[in-house]
């Protein structure tokens, strides 16, 4: 199987560039939730949000470009 045929079968929404950006956005949102002084609920969910972003980034970095 050639590289181009493998890329053609990979869904467009699951490309590495887009999904890496989503993962980075999740990490940034989680950090913002961690440092904001307004809501204890956001603070409580911040670690899980950052963790999901980091795991997603790790998995997505294995996707084809």
One Martini backbone bead per residue (centre of mass of N, CA, C, O) as a GRO file, in nm:
protein
   65
    1UNK     BB    1   0.096   0.037   0.024
    2UNK     BB    2   0.066   0.356  -0.028
    3UNK     BB    3   0.070   0.669   0.093
    4UNK     BB    4  -0.171   0.788  -0.072
    5UNK     BB    5  -0.383   0.563  -0.009
    6UNK     BB    6  -0.376   0.603   0.297
    7UNK     BB    7  -0.468   0.904   0.294
    8UNK     BB    8  -0.745   0.867   0.149
    9UNK     BB    9  -0.876   0.688   0.394
   10UNK     BB   10  -0.844   0.922   0.570
   11UNK     BB   11  -1.007   1.133   0.744
   12UNK     BB   12  -1.026   1.474   0.741
   13UNK     BB   13  -1.091   1.524   1.056
   14UNK     BB   14  -0.824   1.321   1.136
   15UNK     BB   15  -0.609   1.505   1.108
   16UNK     BB   16  -0.335   1.622   1.264
   17UNK     BB   17  -0.360   1.931   1.255
   18UNK     BB   18  -0.648   1.965   1.371
   19UNK     BB   19  -0.624   1.782   1.631
   20UNK     BB   20  -0.387   1.935   1.757
   21UNK     BB   21  -0.540   2.202   1.791
   22UNK     BB   22  -0.755   2.089   1.981
   23UNK     BB   23  -0.561   1.993   2.202
   24UNK     BB   24  -0.433   2.269   2.260
   25UNK     BB   25  -0.696   2.408   2.338
   26UNK     BB   26  -0.756   2.228   2.583
   27UNK     BB   27  -0.505   2.302   2.741
   28UNK     BB   28  -0.558   2.610   2.754
   29UNK     BB   29  -0.832   2.593   2.893
   30UNK     BB   30  -0.729   2.443   3.145
   31UNK     BB   31  -0.533   2.664   3.238
   32UNK     BB   32  -0.743   2.885   3.266
   33UNK     BB   33  -0.913   2.732   3.476
   34UNK     BB   34  -0.680   2.726   3.691
   35UNK     BB   35  -0.630   3.066   3.706
   36UNK     BB   36  -0.904   3.141   3.772
   37UNK     BB   37  -1.111   3.342   4.022
   38UNK     BB   38  -1.441   3.263   3.988
   39UNK     BB   39  -1.448   2.927   3.970
   40UNK     BB   40  -1.454   2.619   4.129
   41UNK     BB   41  -1.553   2.438   3.898
   42UNK     BB   42  -1.337   2.501   3.691
   43UNK     BB   43  -1.104   2.417   3.873
   44UNK     BB   44  -1.199   2.116   3.907
   45UNK     BB   45  -1.180   2.063   3.574
   46UNK     BB   46  -0.887   2.134   3.479
   47UNK     BB   47  -0.721   1.871   3.498
   48UNK     BB   48  -0.894   1.701   3.305
   49UNK     BB   49  -0.860   1.884   3.059
   50UNK     BB   50  -0.554   1.865   3.039
   51UNK     BB   51  -0.535   1.558   3.023
   52UNK     BB   52  -0.700   1.521   2.765
   53UNK     BB   53  -0.515   1.696   2.588
   54UNK     BB   54  -0.255   1.529   2.624
   55UNK     BB   55  -0.363   1.257   2.526
   56UNK     BB   56  -0.459   1.356   2.253
   57UNK     BB   57  -0.184   1.455   2.152
   58UNK     BB   58  -0.039   1.183   2.169
   59UNK     BB   59  -0.225   1.031   1.970
   60UNK     BB   60  -0.229   1.237   1.726
   61UNK     BB   61   0.083   1.228   1.663
   62UNK     BB   62   0.030   0.940   1.499
   63UNK     BB   63  -0.095   1.065   1.274
   64UNK     BB   64  -0.144   1.155   0.972
   65UNK     BB   65  -0.103   1.442   0.757
   0.00000   0.00000   0.00000
